[in-house]
C-alpha cells in the first residue's frame, strides 16, 4: 500500500509542476487540465492514507480544483495559488500548500530475528542506536557517547533496508523511508524545502527513524553541482539541528557507493558510524536455502550443502532469486498433468550459473577494501571463485589419495568439458571450481564426475576441489588441436 501511495504522490508532483509551468506560459487549457489531474492523484492517495493525512489531502485536492475552476487568462501569472485557507491567495514560491506531506509507517513488523546472519552488524547497530534508548543511565555512567547517524553500506541485496526496518521495530518508532525521488526537484529551492519539511514532520513524532536510501544520490561530494551542494548543505544543517537535541530521532542511511558520499556527512555527529553489510557466508547461505525451500517438492538429488557452497558471493537477494527461479521448470511441467514435479539439483545449478554472470568480483573487493576487510581471513569455502592465488599450482592432496582421469583436453569454442577424479577420503558432497566457475559433481562410490562446463580459451587451469573447505587442487591442460597452419602448410 505504501508503494502505491508513493507512486500516486509522485504523479501528483508531476502534474502540479506541469500545471504551474503551463500557467506561467499562458496556456490556460493545459494548466487547468494538469491542476485537475494533480487533484485526482491526491484523492486517490487519500484512500490509502491515515486519518490526518486523508483529511489534509482531500482538503488540498478541493483547493486545487477550486483554483483551477477560477483560473482565467486575466488572472493567470498574478502569483495566485491555493493556500491552506479556503479562499486565500498566496505567492506560489512561498506557499506552505505545496509543502510535501511525508508518508510514514508505524513500527514495521520486521525484527532482527527475521534477518539471517549479519550478527556483527546487528550488534553494532544495537550499540549505536538501540541500547542508548534502552539503557540511557548506563551510557551516562560509562560516558559512552551516543547519537548521530549510522550508515549501512555494502553490495546490493544484502539486507540494508530490512535492518533499518528492524531497528524501527525494536525501538517502536515511526519509519520514514526517504528516496532521492522524494527530495530532488528540478525547481530551484524545492529540494531544500522538501528536506526542511521532512525534519519538521519527524520533529512532531514521539520517536521516529529517518532512513535515507541510496544516500550517495542525496549526499554526493560537493563542488561539481550547485544543486547538489545546496541540497547537501540543507541536509547537514537540519541534521546538526537535531543531533543531540532530540534523542528520539534516529538517522539511518544506506548506500552501495560509500566512497561517493560527501565527507562532511560522515564526520562525528552525523553519519559517523559506518557499518559494512557483507555478503552472507556459507552457513548463512545454507540457512537461507533451508528457509526458502524447506516446504517445496524437492528431488532426492538436491544437496543443500553443495548449493550453499557453489553460491559463494551471492547476496541474500540472489539467494531468494535462485530459489524462486529454480521452481519455474517444475511448476510449468506440473501444469500438464495432475502430478507434482519435483525441483531438481540441475534446476538450481542452471539458475545459479545465470545469476553468477551478473556478479562482479571487482566490486566486492572494492567494498572489502573500503571496509578494511582482509580477504585472506575469509573461511576457505568462501574464497573467491577465481583460482586461489596463494595456493601452489600443483596437486595438493590433504591426507588422501587423488587420481585424475583426464588432465589434457582438446579445445574448441563449442566444447563442453568434464573432469573425472578419484578421492580416497570420505565426503558427503564435492564440487569443483574451474576458472571462476562453481561446478557440481556426481559420485559413484569414490569416483567423481563433474557436470559439463565451458572454457573460453585454451590454456592451463587449476581445478580446486571443495567440500566445505578446499580438499585438494589439480591442473588440467586444454590445448588447441594442431592445425595445418601450425605445420607451415
N, C-alpha and C positions, 0 to 999 in steps of 0.2 A: 504493500500500500504506500509506504514511504517513497519508494522509487517512482510510483505513478504521480504522486503529488509533486515531487521534484521536477518531473517531466512537464507537468502542466504549468508549474511556475516558470520554468524556462521558456515555455511558449508564451506565457503572459508577458515576460520581459521582452521577448522578441517583438510581439505585436505592439506593445506600448512604445518601444523605440521607433518602430516604423511609423506609428501614428504621429509621434512628435516630429519626425523627420518630414512627413508629408505635410503636416500643418505648417512647419517652418517654410516649406517650399511653395505654399499656397495651393496645394492640391486637396480641395475640400472633400471630395468623394472618398478618396483613398484614406485620408486622415480619419474620417468618420468610421469607415469600414474596419480599420485596424483598432480603433478605440473599442468598438463593439466586440471584436474578436478577443481583445485583451480581457474585457469584462467577462466574456464567456469562459475563458480559461480559469478566471478567479472563481466563478460559480461552480465549475466542475471540481476545482481543488477543494472548495469549501465542504463538499460532500464527504471528503475523507479527512477532514480536519478536526482538531479538538474544539471544544465548545467556544473558547475565547477566540481562536483563530477563525473558526467558521463565521462567527458574527462579524469580525473585522473584515474578512474577505467579501462577505455579502454586501456590507455597507460600502466598501471600496468599489465593488462592481457596480452598484447602483449609482455612485457618484460619477463613475466613468461613463455610464450610459447617459446620464443627465447632461454631462459635459458634452458628449458627442451630439446629443439631441439639440443642444443650444448653439452648437458651433455653426457659424456663418462666415462668409467671405469677409464681412465687415469686421467681425470681432476676432478673426484669426490674427496671429502674430502680435497680440496685445498682452502677452505674459499672463494670460488667464489659464488656470489649470485647476482641476478638482482638488479639494483640501479635505481635512478631517471634519470640517464644519459642513453642514448640509448644503449651504448656499454660498459659502465663502469663495473668494478668488485670491490666488496667491501666485507669486513668481515661481515658475516650474523649477528653476535651478536650485531654489532653496526650500522646496516643498517637502514637508515631512510625509506627505501622502505617498511619495514614491519610495519611502524607506522600505528596505527589504524586510519581509516578515520571515523570520527564521523558524524552520520546522525542526523540532527536536523530538526525540522519543524518550519515554520513560526508561529506567534502567533496563538494558537489553537482557534477554533470557539466555545469556551465554556465560558460562563460568570457566575458570581456569581448568577445571576437571574435564571440560569438553574438548580441550585442546591437547592433542597428543604430543608428548615430548616438550622441548624448549624449557626444561626445568630451570636452567641457569637464568634465562631471560625473565621467566616468571618471578624468580626471587629478586632479581634486580629491580623489576617494576614494583614489586611489593615494598621494597626498602625505600624507593624513591617516592611512591605515590600513596600506597595503601597503609602501611604501618604508621606514618606520621598522623593519619587521621584516627587510627585505632589506638595508638599509644602516645598521645601528644606529650604527656608528662615525662615519659621515659626519654623521649627525644630531647626534652628540655634539660633533664638531669645530665644526660650524656653530651649535651651541647652539640647534638648532631643536626647539621643544617638540613632543612627540608625546603620544599618549594621549588619553583622553576619548572620548566617543561622537560619532557622526555621525548627523544627522537628514536623511533624504531626504524632500522634500515636493514636492507638485505635484498636478495633476489625476489622477483615477483612470485606470488603464490605461496609464501611461507607462513602466512597467518597473522600478518601485522594488524589488519583490521579486526580480526577475531580477538586478538589480545587487547586491543583498545576497548572493544565491547565488554570483554570480561572484567576490565578494570571498573567500568561504569557499573557493572552488575555487583561487583564486590563492595563498592562503596555506596551503592544505592543512589547513583547520580543520574541526572538527565544527560542525554547524549546528543551532542551536536556534531554531525558529520559534515565537514566543510571541504568542498572540492573547488578546483580552480574556476569552474563554470559558475559557482555560487558567488564568486568575488569579482572576477575580472570583467570589466566593461570597456567598450571602445569609447564611451563618453568620458570626457575629462572630469575627474573628481568623483565619478560614480564608484570606482573600486574602493577608494578611501572611505566613502560614505557607507558602503556595504560592510567594511571592516568595523567601523565605529558602531554600526547598528548591531553587529554580532556581539560585541563586548557589552553593549548596553543591554541586550536581551539576556545574556547569561548572568549579568550582574544582579538581575532580579530573582534568580533561582536560589534556592537554599543550598543546593550542591549540584555542580554541573561539570561536564567534561567537554572541552573543545578538541575534537580530533581532526587534524588537518591532513587530508590525504594528498599524496604526491606533493610534498612540501617544496620540492625543488622548483615546481612551476610557480609558486607564490613567493618564494624567498630566494630567487635566483641571485647570484652575485651581482652587486651593483656596479654601475659605471658604463654599461653598454646601452641601456634602455631607460629613458627618463620615466616612462610609465611604471616600469618595474621598480625603479628606485623610489618613486613616491609611494607605491604600494608597500614596499618593504619598510620604509620609514614609518608609515602609519601603523603597520603591524607591530613594530618594535615599540613604538610609543604606547600603544594600547597594552601590550604585554607588560611593559615596565610599570604602567599604572595599576595593574592588578597584582603583580608578583609581590608576595609578602603582605599585601593588604587584604587579600581575600583567599584564605587557606582552603576554602571550599570550591575554588575554581581550579581545575586540573587541566593542564595543557599537554596534549599528546600529538606528535606528528609522525608521519611515515614517509619514506622515500625509497626509491630504487637507485637514486643518484645522490648520495650524501655529499660527494665532493663538489656538487654544483650549487650547494646552498651557501648563501652569504655568510661569511664567517662571524659577523656581528650577531646573527641569530643564534649562534652556537656558544656564545660566551656565557659566563656564570649568571644565573638568574633567569636565563631564557631557556633555550633547549640545550642545556649544558650536559645533561645525562644522555649519552648515546649508547644504544643497545643493539648489538648485532643479532638479527634474527636469521639464524643459519638454516641451511637445508637439513632435512631430517636424516639421522644416522640409520644404520642397519636395523637396530631394534625398533626404532620409531617407525620406519617404513613397514616393518613386519606387523606392528600393531595397527597401522593404518589399513593394511591389506586385510587383516582379520576383521576389523570393524566394517569394512566395505563389502566383503564377500562372504561373510560367515553364514548368511541366510540365502545365498544363491545356489542354484543347482550346478555343482562343480564336478568335472570329470575326475576320476581317481588319479590321473597323471598330474594334476595341478599341485605344485610344490611351493608352498608359501615361503619357505626358507630360501629357495632358489630365486623366486621372484623378488624378494627383499634384497637379495644380493645383486641381481642384474639391474636394479633400478637406482644404482648409485648416481648422485647428482640430480635426482628427481625432487621437485618441491612437493609440498602437501597437495597443492592443486593438481600437479602432474599425476600424483598417485590416485587421486579421485578420478581424474580423466581416464587413466589407464583402466581402472575397474569399470567405469561407465562404458567406455568404448568396447572393452572385451566382451560385453554382453551381446553386442548387436548381431553377430553372426548366428549365435544360438537362438536369440529371440526371433529373428526373421525366419529361421528354419522351423521354429515351432509353430509358425502360422499355418504351415502346410498340413498339419495333422493335429491330433489330439494329444500327442506325446510331448513331454518336456525334453528339450535338447540340452544336454549339459555343456557348460563352458569349458573349453579345453586349455591346456597349457599353451598350445600353439596360438590360441586367441590372444592370450596375454602377451606372449613374446612378440607377435606381429604388431600389436599396438605399442608395446614398449619401444620397439625399433623405430616406429613412426614418431613417437614423442621425442626420442633421443635426438632426432635430426635437428630439433629446434633449440637444443641446449647448447649454450656457448660456454665451454670450459674457461675461456679467457675472462669472461665476465665474472665467473665465480672466483677466480684467482684475484680479480680486482677488488672484490668485496673483502676477501680474506686479507689482502694487503692493507686495505683501509682499516680493517678491524685489528690488525696486528696479529692475525692468526698464523701460527706456524703449521703449514700444511703437512709437514713431516710428522707431526704429532697425531695426525688422524689415525684411527684404527685401520688395520690392513684391509679389511673388507670395504672401507670407504675410500681407498686410494683411487685417484682418477683413473678413468678407463684407458687413458693413454698408457703406454708401456712404462713400467716402473723404472725411472731413470737411475735410481740408486741401487738397482739390482744388477749383478753381473750377467751379461747376456750369454748365459750358458745354462745347462740343466742344473737345477738346484733341488734335488730330492731331499726332503726333510724326513729322515728316518724311515724311508720306504723306497721300494724299487719302482722305477719309472721306465717303461718301454714305449717308444713312439713308433707307430707303424709307418706313417708316411711323412717324411721330413722334406721331401722335394716334390714340388707340384709344377705343372705347366701353366703358364699364364695365358689368359685370354680375357678381354674385357667383358665377355658374355658368360664366363665360367662362374659357377658357384662352387665353393670349396668346403671340404670336410676333413677333420683330423680325427684319427683314432689312436688311442693310447691305453696302456695298462698301468694300474696303480695297485700296489700290494696292500696299502693301508685300508682301514675301514672308514667309509664316508657315507653319510646319509644322502648327500647330493653334491654334485660337482658341476661347475660351469667354468668357462674359459673367457679370457679377454684377448682379442686379437686386433691390434691396430686401433684401439679405442672402441671396439665393438664387444658388447657382452653377448656371449653365445651359450645357449643351454646345451646340455649333453644328455644322452640316454645311456643307461647302464645295463650291461649283460654280465652278471657275476662281477668281475673286477675289470672288465674291458669297457672303455668309454668311447662313445661315438658322438661327435658334435653335430648340432644342426647345421644346415647349409649357411654359408656366409659369403659375402662379396669382398674382393680386394681390388682397389682402384688401379694399382700398378704393380709391376714386378718388383721383387726385392726380397730382403731377408726380414722376417717378422718374429718378434718374441711372442710366444703364447704363454700367458700367465694362467695358472690353474688355481681356482679358488674353491673352498667350501665356504666357511665363513671368513677364513683367513687365506692368505696365499699358501698353497700347498707346495707348489714347485713351478718351474718355468722351463720351457724348451724353445728352440729356434726351429722355424720352418723356412724353406727357401722356395720362392715362387719365381721360376725362370721363364723368360720368353723362349719359345722354341726356335731353333736355328732356321733362318730364312735364307733364300738364295742370295740376297744381297750380302749376308754375312760371309758367304764363301767367295765373294768377289765376282760372282757371275753376272 
